[in-house]
Amino acid sequence: MKLRKLSMLLLGMALSVGTYAKENIVFWHAMTGEGQKALEKIVDDYNKSQDEVVVDAIFQGSYEESIVKFKAVSGTKEVPDLVQMNDVSTSFMYRSGAVVPMYEFIKEDKNFDESKLEDVLLNYYRINGNLYSMPFNSSTAILVYNKDAFREVGLDPEKAPKSYKEIEEYSRKLVKTNKNGVVDRYGFSIISYAWFIEQLLANDNSLYVDEENGRNGKLPTKVVYGKQLPVILDWMRRMNTEKLATNYGREWNTTRSAFNSGKVAMFLDSSAGITGVIKNSNFEVGTAFIPNESGEFNGSIIGGASLWITKSENKVKQKATWDFVKYATSKDVQAFWSSKTGYFPVNKESYDTDLMKATMEKMPQFKTIVEELEATNKNTATQGAILGVFPDVREKMVEAMEAVSEGKDSKKEVQNVEKASNRIISRYNRINK
């Protein structure tokens, strides 16, 4: 707190040169529901904590809507000072020329200790080793399962499946069919969202695109998952064809509701959704690391969003924006944020706070999330891919997921998604080279 007071004193001195008005920071965000309430409290508490800066948090709709709006105002006086963008916007923001890399602020701020932040989270937003944005609402994929259903069929509720083969074996025991031959409970499900395929590929230590997953500063030219994607899609096809698994579509809450009502015993979810899943289930919920082919965990990719500081000729405004970013990633604020939302605390010291200790005591499932983060190997696969046309490429992967869930030939779908994705990437590169 002493360092923060010194920082605010210096900022106040800077603000007093030439002006006596508070510096107004416009912050665009995409949070809704409990996340929006928690974020608004963080902003309100910050504004009350000092007299030099006022942060104005403005909801801009979904991440997809936010980036469209940002592109429209980029380079004008209407650009926000701080903007929250999701993981797949990283490549665009990095190449936009409209932001100041976060590492520049860290380098100038001798009082900021980057080592207090989770390096795995920072790693996603590093390009060529440099941090470009600050992780804020970070999550990853986990396996969620019904412990009561495990007990019912004689499975150890404390021993979750680790491989695709084990998911299949467990599902054969968990499937429940009524006298009319209708499945009342499926063993497994994956939400039709391509992020989960990216997670499985990373856990199989497979890159998504070339150019070191797009991390070496060059534009990726093609997808490179051709060896491992067939394994995953054929596993999904087989599970659905044999009615061991089912697909509930693209809406996250549809699969979550099926799990809550006992219609499916295991599914992959975002760690950020675990609080709601537990709250809405009338049985004991278990959590585990995501599976892969070998059963030997390699790691998961960070999802969610980060904070980007935009370019401005007003250096005082930029310093004020940086001060809020530091506040938002401080240990107490991150403990509050995590306890209210289920996102990872960006600050490692948050786990030492009474609030975080109480949260993890109340919700032991959260320990799995933390352990998965700690167990993740730091390599190019788990760093995740950055790609300027990720939303378009993800749509093609979702179509492949849907196709194999309907029993279509997995080899053909791999060929289709590779061809379509490479065409999209090639078109993007011709425009942006």
C-alpha positions in Angstrom: 0.0 0.0 0.0 3.0 2.4 0.7 4.1 1.9 -2.9 0.6 2.6 -4.2 0.5 5.8 -2.1 3.8 6.9 -3.5 2.6 6.1 -7.0 -0.5 8.1 -6.5 1.5 11.0 -5.1 3.7 11.1 -8.1 0.7 10.8 -10.4 -1.0 13.6 -8.5 2.1 15.8 -9.0 2.0 15.0 -12.7 -1.7 15.9 -12.9 -1.2 19.1 -11.1 1.1 20.4 -13.9 -1.1 22.4 -16.2 -4.4 21.2 -14.9 -6.4 20.7 -11.7 -9.2 18.5 -13.0 -9.3 14.8 -12.4 -8.1 12.6 -15.2 -11.0 10.8 -16.7 -10.2 7.2 -18.0 -12.7 5.6 -20.4 -12.7 1.8 -19.9 -14.5 -0.4 -22.4 -15.5 -3.9 -21.1 -17.7 -6.9 -22.1 -18.6 -8.3 -18.7 -22.2 -9.2 -17.9 -24.1 -10.7 -14.9 -22.1 -11.3 -11.8 -18.9 -10.4 -13.6 -20.2 -6.9 -14.5 -21.4 -6.3 -10.9 -18.0 -7.3 -9.6 -16.1 -5.2 -12.1 -18.2 -2.1 -11.4 -17.4 -2.5 -7.7 -13.7 -2.7 -8.4 -14.0 0.5 -10.5 -16.1 2.3 -7.9 -13.7 1.3 -5.1 -10.7 2.5 -7.1 -12.4 5.9 -7.8 -13.1 6.3 -4.1 -9.5 5.3 -3.1 -7.9 8.4 -4.6 -8.7 11.9 -5.8 -6.7 12.1 -9.1 -8.4 9.7 -11.5 -11.9 8.7 -12.4 -12.4 5.5 -14.3 -15.6 5.3 -16.4 -16.4 1.7 -17.1 -18.7 1.4 -20.1 -20.2 -1.9 -21.3 -19.8 -2.5 -25.0 -21.7 -5.7 -25.5 -20.0 -9.0 -26.3 -16.3 -9.4 -27.1 -17.2 -9.7 -30.8 -19.2 -6.4 -30.6 -16.5 -4.7 -28.7 -13.8 -5.4 -31.3 -16.1 -4.2 -34.1 -16.6 -0.9 -32.2 -12.9 -0.6 -31.4 -12.0 -1.0 -35.0 -14.5 1.8 -35.9 -12.9 4.3 -33.5 -9.2 3.2 -33.6 -7.0 6.2 -34.5 -9.7 8.7 -33.5 -10.3 10.8 -30.4 -13.1 8.4 -29.5 -10.8 5.5 -28.8 -11.1 4.4 -25.1 -8.1 4.6 -22.8 -8.4 1.0 -21.7 -10.2 -1.9 -23.4 -10.9 -5.5 -22.4 -10.5 -7.9 -25.3 -10.8 -11.7 -25.4 -8.0 -14.1 -26.1 -8.6 -14.5 -29.8 -8.4 -10.7 -30.3 -4.7 -10.8 -29.3 -3.3 -11.0 -32.8 -5.4 -8.1 -34.1 -4.6 -5.9 -31.1 -0.9 -6.7 -31.3 -0.8 -5.7 -35.0 -3.3 -2.8 -34.8 -0.7 -0.1 -33.9 -3.3 1.3 -31.6 -1.9 0.1 -28.2 1.1 0.6 -26.0 2.6 -2.8 -25.0 2.2 -3.5 -21.3 5.9 -4.3 -20.9 6.7 -0.7 -21.5 4.8 0.5 -18.5 6.3 -2.3 -16.4 9.8 -1.4 -17.5 9.2 2.3 -16.5 7.6 1.5 -13.2 10.4 0.5 -10.8 7.9 -0.3 -8.0 5.9 -2.9 -10.0 6.9 -6.5 -9.4 5.9 -8.7 -12.3 7.0 -11.8 -10.5 4.0 -11.6 -8.2 1.7 -12.4 -11.2 1.0 -15.8 -12.5 3.5 -16.5 -15.3 1.3 -19.0 -17.1 -1.4 -16.4 -17.4 1.1 -13.7 -18.6 2.6 -16.2 -21.1 -0.5 -16.3 -23.2 -0.3 -12.5 -23.8 3.5 -12.5 -24.6 4.7 -12.3 -28.2 8.4 -12.7 -28.8 8.8 -12.8 -25.1 7.2 -9.4 -24.5 4.0 -8.8 -22.6 1.5 -6.8 -24.7 -1.6 -6.9 -22.5 -2.5 -7.6 -18.8 -4.5 -10.8 -18.1 -7.6 -9.9 -16.1 -10.4 -12.5 -16.4 -8.5 -15.7 -17.1 -10.0 -19.2 -17.2 -9.2 -22.6 -18.6 -10.9 -25.8 -19.5 -11.7 -28.5 -16.9 -13.5 -31.8 -16.7 -16.7 -31.6 -14.6 -18.4 -34.8 -13.4 -21.2 -36.1 -11.2 -19.7 -37.8 -8.2 -23.0 -39.3 -7.2 -23.4 -41.0 -10.6 -19.8 -42.4 -10.3 -20.8 -44.0 -6.9 -24.0 -45.3 -8.4 -22.1 -47.4 -11.0 -19.2 -48.4 -8.9 -16.7 -45.8 -10.1 -14.3 -44.1 -7.6 -15.7 -40.6 -7.3 -12.2 -39.3 -6.5 -10.6 -40.8 -9.6 -11.6 -39.1 -12.8 -10.7 -40.3 -16.3 -7.5 -38.9 -17.7 -7.5 -40.2 -21.3 -9.9 -40.4 -24.2 -9.9 -44.1 -23.7 -10.8 -43.8 -20.1 -13.6 -41.3 -20.8 -15.0 -43.9 -23.2 -14.7 -46.7 -20.6 -16.2 -44.6 -17.8 -19.1 -43.6 -20.1 -20.0 -47.2 -20.9 -20.7 -47.6 -17.2 -22.4 -44.3 -16.7 -24.9 -44.5 -19.6 -28.4 -45.2 -18.4 -31.0 -46.5 -20.8 -34.7 -46.9 -20.0 -36.9 -49.9 -20.9 -37.9 -48.3 -24.2 -34.3 -48.0 -25.3 -34.1 -44.3 -24.7 -30.9 -42.9 -23.1 -31.8 -41.2 -19.9 -28.2 -40.4 -19.0 -25.2 -40.0 -21.3 -21.7 -40.5 -20.2 -20.1 -37.4 -21.7 -20.6 -34.2 -23.7 -18.5 -31.4 -25.2 -20.0 -28.0 -25.9 -19.8 -27.2 -29.6 -17.2 -24.5 -29.0 -13.8 -24.8 -30.8 -11.9 -23.6 -27.8 -12.3 -27.1 -26.3 -10.6 -28.6 -29.3 -7.8 -26.1 -28.9 -7.5 -27.2 -25.3 -7.3 -30.9 -26.2 -4.8 -30.3 -28.9 -2.6 -28.4 -26.5 -2.9 -31.1 -23.9 -1.7 -33.5 -26.6 1.3 -31.2 -27.1 0.1 -30.3 -30.6 0.4 -26.9 -32.2 -2.5 -25.3 -33.9 -0.7 -23.2 -36.5 2.8 -22.8 -37.8 5.2 -20.0 -37.0 5.5 -21.3 -33.4 1.7 -21.1 -33.0 1.9 -17.5 -34.4 4.1 -16.5 -31.5 7.3 -15.5 -33.3 5.9 -12.3 -34.7 5.3 -13.7 -38.2 1.8 -14.3 -39.7 0.9 -18.0 -39.5 0.4 -19.5 -42.9 -1.4 -22.8 -42.2 -2.9 -25.1 -39.5 -0.6 -27.9 -38.3 -2.8 -30.1 -36.2 -3.2 -32.7 -39.0 -1.7 -35.5 -37.0 -3.7 -35.1 -33.7 -7.0 -33.7 -34.8 -8.1 -37.0 -36.4 -7.6 -38.7 -33.1 -9.9 -36.3 -31.3 -12.6 -36.0 -33.9 -12.7 -39.8 -34.4 -13.0 -40.2 -30.6 -16.0 -37.8 -30.6 -17.6 -39.5 -33.6 -17.3 -42.9 -32.0 -18.6 -41.8 -28.6 -21.7 -40.2 -30.2 -22.4 -43.0 -32.6 -22.3 -45.6 -29.8 -24.5 -43.2 -27.7 -22.0 -42.9 -25.0 -21.9 -39.2 -25.5 -24.3 -36.6 -27.0 -24.1 -33.1 -28.3 -26.3 -30.3 -26.9 -25.2 -27.7 -29.3 -23.4 -24.4 -29.1 -25.1 -22.8 -26.2 -23.0 -23.3 -23.1 -25.9 -23.2 -20.6 -27.8 -26.0 -22.5 -25.0 -28.5 -21.7 -24.7 -27.1 -18.2 -28.4 -27.6 -17.6 -28.2 -31.2 -18.9 -25.5 -31.9 -16.4 -27.4 -30.1 -13.6 -30.5 -32.3 -14.4 -28.5 -35.5 -14.5 -28.8 -36.1 -18.2 -25.1 -36.3 -18.7 -22.5 -37.4 -16.2 -19.3 -35.7 -17.5 -18.6 -32.7 -19.7 -15.9 -30.1 -20.5 -16.5 -26.6 -19.2 -14.7 -23.4 -18.6 -13.3 -23.0 -15.0 -15.2 -19.7 -14.9 -18.5 -21.5 -15.0 -17.9 -23.9 -12.1 -19.5 -21.7 -9.4 -22.8 -21.7 -11.3 -22.6 -25.4 -12.0 -22.1 -26.3 -8.4 -24.9 -23.9 -7.3 -27.4 -25.5 -9.7 -26.6 -29.2 -9.0 -28.4 -31.2 -6.3 -25.5 -33.7 -6.3 -21.8 -33.6 -5.5 -19.8 -32.1 -8.3 -16.3 -33.2 -9.1 -13.6 -31.4 -11.1 -10.5 -32.8 -12.8 -7.9 -32.0 -15.4 -8.9 -32.1 -19.0 -8.1 -35.5 -20.8 -5.8 -36.2 -23.7 -4.7 -39.3 -25.7 -1.9 -40.5 -23.5 -3.4 -39.7 -20.1 -0.2 -37.8 -19.2 -1.2 -34.2 -18.6 0.7 -31.7 -20.7 -1.3 -28.6 -20.0 -4.2 -26.4 -20.8 -4.5 -23.0 -22.5 -5.6 -19.8 -20.8 -8.9 -18.3 -22.0 -10.9 -15.3 -21.0 -9.7 -11.7 -21.7 -7.0 -9.1 -21.0 -6.6 -5.4 -20.6 -5.0 -3.3 -23.3 -3.8 0.4 -22.9 -4.3 2.4 -26.0 -2.0 4.9 -27.5 -2.4 8.6 -26.5 -0.4 11.7 -26.8 -1.5 12.5 -23.2 1.2 10.7 -21.2 -0.4 11.7 -17.9 -3.6 9.9 -19.0 -1.6 6.8 -19.9 0.1 6.8 -16.5 -3.4 7.1 -14.9 -4.6 4.2 -16.9 -1.6 2.1 -15.9 -2.3 3.0 -12.2 -5.8 1.5 -12.5 -4.4 -1.6 -14.2 -2.0 -2.1 -11.3 -4.9 -1.7 -8.9 -7.1 -4.2 -10.8 -4.3 -6.8 -10.5 -3.4 -6.2 -6.9 -3.8 -9.2 -4.5 -6.9 -8.0 -2.6 -8.7 -6.9 -5.8 -7.9 -10.2 -7.5 -9.0 -12.2 -4.5 -12.4 -10.4 -4.6 -12.7 -10.8 -8.4 -11.9 -14.5 -8.3 -14.2 -15.2 -5.4 -17.1 -13.5 -7.2 -16.5 -14.9 -10.7 -14.5 -18.1 -10.6 -11.7 -16.6 -12.8 -8.1 -17.2 -11.8 -6.5 -14.6 -9.6 -3.8 -13.0 -11.7 -1.8 -12.1 -8.6 -0.3 -15.2 -6.9 -0.4 -13.4 -3.5 -4.2 -13.4 -3.7 -4.1 -17.0 -2.4 -2.7 -15.8 0.9 -5.7 -13.5 1.6 -8.4 -14.6 4.0 -11.0 -14.1 1.3 -9.3 -16.5 -1.1 -8.6 -19.1 1.6 -12.3 -19.0 2.6 -13.4 -19.3 -1.0 -11.3 -22.4 -1.6 -12.4 -23.9 1.6 -16.0 -23.4 0.7 -15.5 -24.6 -2.9 -12.8 -27.3 -3.0 -13.5 -27.8 -6.7 -11.6 -24.6 -7.2 -8.4 -26.3 -6.0 -8.4 -28.5 -9.2 -8.4 -25.3 -11.3 -5.4 -24.0 -9.4 -3.6 -27.3 -9.6 -4.2 -27.6 -13.3 -2.7 -24.1 -13.8 0.4 -25.1 -11.7 0.8 -28.4 -13.5 0.6 -26.9 -17.0 4.0 -27.3 -18.8 5.1 -23.9 -20.2 5.6 -24.7 -23.9 4.5 -23.4 -27.3 1.5 -25.7 -27.4 0.1 -24.6 -24.0 0.8 -21.0 -24.8 -1.9 -21.2 -27.3 -2.2 -19.9 -30.9 -2.7 -16.3 -31.9 -4.3 -15.8 -35.3 -5.8 -12.8 -36.9 -8.8 -14.7 -38.2 -9.4 -16.9 -35.2 -13.2 -16.3 -35.0 -13.6 -17.5 -38.6 -11.3 -20.5 -38.2 -13.1 -21.4 -35.0 -16.4 -21.5 -36.8 -15.1 -24.1 -39.3 -13.9 -26.2 -36.3 -17.3 -26.0 -34.7 -18.9 -27.2 -38.0 -16.5 -30.2 -37.9 -17.4 -30.9 -34.3 -21.1 -30.8 -35.2 -20.5 -33.1 -38.2 -18.7 -35.8 -36.3 -21.2 -35.7 -33.5 -23.8 -36.5 -36.1 -21.7 -39.6 -37.2 -20.1 -38.1 -40.3 -16.7 -39.4 -41.4 -14.0 -37.9 -39.2 -11.2 -38.1 -41.7 -13.2 -36.2 -44.3 -14.1 -33.6 -41.7 -10.4 -33.1 -40.8 -9.7 -32.5 -44.5 -12.6 -30.1 -44.7 -11.6 -28.0 -41.7 -7.9 -27.9 -42.7 -8.8 -26.8 -46.2 -11.3 -24.2 -45.1 -9.0 -22.8 -42.3 -6.0 -22.5 -44.6 -8.0 -20.7 -47.2 -9.2 -18.2 -44.5 -5.6 -17.7 -43.2 -4.3 -17.3 -46.8 -6.9 -14.6 -47.6 -6.1 -12.8 -44.4 -2.4 -12.8 -45.1 -2.8 -11.4 -48.6 -4.6 -8.4 -47.1 -2.4 -7.9 -44.1 1.1 -8.7 -45.4 
